[in-house]
Amino acid sequence: MQTTKIALVTGGNRGIGAAIAHGLAEHGMTVVIGARDPLAGEEAARRIGGRSVPLDVTDDVSVRDAAARIEEWYGKLDVLVNNAGVSGGLDGQQVGEVDLAVVRAVYETNLFGVFRVTETFLPLLRTAGAARIVNVSSGTGSLAWQSDPAHKYATSRIAVAYPSSKAALNMLTVMYAKGLAADGISVNAIAPGACATDFAAGLGLSLERTAEQGAAIAVRLATVPESPTGSFLEDAGTVPW
């Protein structure tokens, strides 16, 4: 029987996802990197001594094939990190100029992709027992912070698709935490903070916070002996919904 813990990180070939994968590997887990680009996934897996699977979270067949491969390899999944996400850019996300095609594309990855992956991998998570699901959300998905005049998000540029997709992901997190409590599976959302990654650079952001710093809360939730569930967390503690 496989005793080493098995983790899957979607979008784990770069940025915060790669940092999470590295952190889990350092904790002794066997990490599988899911990546749309198979070559990028294989290279990222080599760097941490893990494995990779082609995985496009927007494609049913791709997700089912990835699950079948992990079942064949290990027969279980202890940790699922739903990290894959897209910003959609800034064009077509401004109030009064919203492009629904942009919104749909963002939601297809950031929300429906999480539904798709989580549902498909549930049998393997249930087999593992006391499994963990970590959903990589964003502080921009906090309704409390977005509506607080004293918070920096009150004056940030309005891009409607990405923050609203993360707010929806937060609700998904709560519902799955409730629904999987009887299975002993913890489900939490994290706000890694804005980090110096390709994702941020694509939005024109120059940042000092590293991907490793952003990944720390995800790694902690995946590895602590006793995990909370139904929480939204950052380094400093609880993020208000």
N, C-alpha and C positions, 0 to 999 in steps of 0.2 A: 504493500500500500504506500502511496506517495505521502511522505510526512513533511517534506519541505513545503512551505507556503508558496502558492502560485499567485502571481499578480498580473493583471492586464492593464496597461495604460493606453487608452486611445489617444491618437495624436501624440504618441510618445517619442517621436523622432527628433523633436526640436523644442526649444523654448522651455516653458515651465513643465511641459509633459516630459521632456528628456530629463530635466532635473528631478522630477518625481521618480521616474524610472531608476535613475542612478541612486537616489536615496533609499528606495526600497531594496535594491540589490545590495547596498551596503549593510542593510539589516538582515541579510541572509536569505532574502526571498529569490525565487526564480521568477524573473520578470519577462513577460511577453510584451513586446511593443507592437501596437497596432498602428499601421501607417498606410495612407492612401498610395504613397510611392513605395513600392516594395524594396527598391534599392536603398532608399533613405532609411527605411525601417531596419534593413539588414545591417547597415553601417552603424546605426545607433545601438542595435542589439550587441554587436561586436564590442563596442566600447564598454559595455557593462557586463559582458559575459552572459547575456540573455539570449532570447530568441525573438523572432518577429513573425507577424502574420500580415498579409495584405488585408487592410480593413478600411472600408469607406462607410462611415456611419450612416450615410444617406441611402445606402443600397442594401436591400433586403438580402440578396444572394450573397453579397460580400460578408455581411455580418453572420449569416448562417454558416458559411464556409469557415469563417474564423472560429466560430464556436465548435464546429465539428473537429477542427484541427486540434484545438486545445483539449477537447474531450479525449481525442485519440492519444495525445501526448501524456496528459496528466489525470484525466478523469474527474477533475474538480477545478474550482476557481475560488481562492480565498479572498482575494481583493480585486475589486473592479474600480478603476479610476476613470470616470467619464470626463476626460480632459479635452477632447477634440472640440474646437470651437472656431468660429469666424466672426469678424467684426462687421463685415459687409461694407467697410469703408465709410466715408462721411457723405458721399453723394447719394441722394435719394432717401436720406433719413432725416431731413429737416422738416419740421411742421409746416404744412402748406405746400411742400414739394415732395411728399412721400411717394416713393416708387414701390408698389406692392411686390414687384418681382424681387427687389432687394430684401424686403421684409420676409418674404417666403423662403428665400435662400438662407437667410440667417436662422430662421426658425427650424428649417429642415435639418441643419447641423446641430444647433445649440439646444433645441428642445426635442424635436421628433427623433433625432439621432440618439439621444439619451434614452428615450422610451424604447426605441428599437433594440439598442444594445442591451439594456437592462433586462427587458423581457426575454430576449434570446438566451442570455447567459444565466437566467434564474435557476434552471435545473442544476447547472454546475456549481452555482453559489450555494444552493440548498444542500448539495452533496457534501460540500466542504464543512458545513457547520460553523456557526459563529462567524460568518463571512462579513466583510466590510464593503460598503459602496461609498465612494467619495465622489461627489459631483463638484466639478470646478466651476463655480459661479463667479460672481463679481460684486464688489461693493456698489457698483452702479445699479445693481438690481435691488438694492435696499430702498423700499418705498419711504422709509423713515428718513434716510439720508437725503434722498432726492427731494423731499418736501420740506426739509429743515433749512430755513433761510441762513442759519449760521454755518451750515456745512458747505464745503467747497463744491459739492455737486450742484448746489443751487444756482451757481453761476457758470457751470461748465457748458460747453457747446452741446446743443440738443441733438442727439442721434437716436431716433426712437426705437429702432429695431433691436439693437444689441442689448440695451438695458432692460427692455421689456421682455426679451427672450430669457434673460437671466432671472428676472422676477418670476416668470413662469416656471423656470427650472427650480427655483426655491420652493414653490408650491408643490411641484412634482416630488421634491425631496421629502417634504412633510408627509405627503400621501403614501409614498413608498415606505417611509419609516413606520407609519402606522400599519400598513398592509403586511409588512414583513417582520413585525415584532415577534409574532408567534414562531417564526423560523429562526429567531436569534440572529438575524442579519441587521446590522446597524447601517443607517443611511444618513449621511450628513452632506451639507454643502459648505464650500469654503470660499473665502474672498482672499485670493493670494496677493492682492495689491498690484498696482501697475509696475511692471518690471522691464528691464532693458532687454527686450526680445525682438525678433523680427515682427511679431504681432504689433508691438508698440511702435516700432520704427515705421511700419506701414501706415500708421495714423499720424505720423509726424511728431512723435513724442520722443524726447531725449531724457532718459531716466537713469538714476544711479542704483536703484534697488535691483538686485540680481535675481535671475531665475531661481537660483538655489534658495534665496531668502523667500521667494514666493512659494516655493515647493514645500517648505518646512512644515506648514500646518497640515498639508495633505499626507505627508510621510508620517507625521505624528499620529493622525487619526487612524492610519492604516496599521500602526504598529503598537500603540499603547495597549497594555493588558486589558483594560476596561474602557470600552469606547462609549461615548454618548450616542444618542440617536435622535434624528429629527432636529438637528442643530445647524446653525449658520455661524461659522467661526472664522476668525482671522488670528494673526499672531497675538493680538492684545486680548483676545477673548471673544465674547459673543457679538455678532453683528446684528443690529436691529432689523427685523423683517421690513 
